[in-house]
Amino acid sequence: MARRNKRGLQLTFANGQWRKVINGKCHYFGPGRGVSDKESYKEALRQYRIFVAKAEFRADAKMPYDRSRRVKATYAVFDALLGDGVLKEKVQEAIRESYNEWLKGIWEQYGVYFHDMGFPEEIIPKLVLSKGVDQLAKETPKAETGDTITIAGIVDCFLAEQNKRREHRNFIEAQKEEGKEIAEASGQGLSADRHRTIKDYSAKLKAFAGNRAWDGKEVTAAKLSEEWRSDAETKLHSGEIGANTFNERMKIMRQFLGFAHETNNLDSMPRNIKKLTAKLQYKGTAKAIPVETIRQLWGVADDREKAFMAQALNLGFYAKDISDLRHTEIIDGFIVRERGKTGAKACHKLWAVTASLIAKASNSDNRVFVGKNGETLVHHDSKHRVDLVARAWTSLCRRAGVKGYAFSNLRDTSATLVEKQFPALTDKFLSHVDNRIATFYIDNSGIDHRLDEVVDYLETVYDLK
């Protein structure tokens, strides 16, 4: 039952939720611990104001266009999104200027909110697509909504979508840090590494062709792809870039055109898109480590380093998998988890030595392993990717006098052994995505024992104590 509102609050609290009856319908704006929970009320009130501002904005959009009223309605949305009075000075200044001039100055910082909130198309005028965010920030042209759309403008909208995916990944990670179980699927968000790569190669695409007009025609997209590929091939043959960089360039073009098509900025994908964006097939970097060398490293390693090695050999884990592992994923002597990179369900039996080392070396209540200062083992600082597992491996190899191997080569070693003995289960061991239609009709909620024999075989081969 709702508690009587004696405090003049704009929202009421009932059944663990803040709510508001609007036009006879009850709307909920977030959970809380009661009417004395100031922090939850503050956030719920913010969500309520966003809801009201958005509704009023959409109602205004249906009325005959009035520039002054539209500016005020837009301000109300920003004010609700970012807090009372945050943009007051900007808006007061904006009211003295034309709507387009104001939008131009504010877009770089706050434009993503327009996109994420799903506002009517007119609030994302062709003004932005005509120049691109970076260019608009540098100049003050008298642009009209009829300006020609450029490739830079489409790329900026593409990046806004990627930022949204990255925010979703951050949300999922935050939920996991709180100990909540999150059902994931492949493509539900960008990792920090992939997000950075997309931004880097999008910048290269803008530098290459950002100022060109974009008419949304298939022939234009095909011509852009041909020139982009030719430029990449020239750089590859001259030694300026490597095969992996070439493939990343092809990948960003395919993603860019796919986004343009999905958002109605491209009438049809080029019919030869597979050929235009085909990646180079080159020799992989997988490298197995001799078993005797692994035993040599094992003899020098401390318990934490052994725990890292055991997970790579026993479970086929990369450093990121070790960083992401949580206690809730260790169930009755098995690791049962969804791999963050692919969304594939993984279920591996633990060796006795692996289980013992995890229990002994674990230093966190949620994640199994964290750094000395509580940071995740694999994370990003302001400029670089930090991999504490790789650092520990480098230190171990130096102490053991072993050269020429990366930590991921431990996974390669087990994968090579599995491929020779159990080729049908290699993908399963490596937690690759199973693309068979049959997977939609199979209940995989329980522990899967198909890999038990594989894991037992590897334990016998390595014989680590």
GILINLIN-V601396 format. One line per field, one symbol per residue. psi: psi as a letter, one per 30 degrees, with the letter a starting at -180 (. if undefined). A space follows every 10 residues. Layout:
# GILINLIN-V601396
psi: ???
This chain:
# GILINLIN-V601396
psi: kkkkjgggkf llkkhgkklk jkhgkkkkgl laglffieee eeeeeeeeee eeeeeeeeee fflkkjeeee eeeeeeeeee eflkgegeee eeeeffllee eeeeffeeeg efeeeefhll effilfeeff ekeeeeffli liklfglkkl eeeeeeeeee eeeeeeeeee eeeeeefggk kkjllkgglk leeeeeeeee feeeeeeege fkkjggkeee eeeeeeeeee eeeeeeffge laeeeeeeee eeeeeeeeee eegggkekkk fheeeegklk jlklgkjkkk eeeeeeeeff kleeeeeeee eeeefhklee eeefkleffj jhgljjlkke efgkkkjkkk leeeeeeeee fkglfdkekl leggllejak afflkkjfee eeeeeeeeef hklgkleffe eeeeeeeeee eiffgeeeeg hlkjgkffff gkjgfakkgf feeeeeeeee eehk.
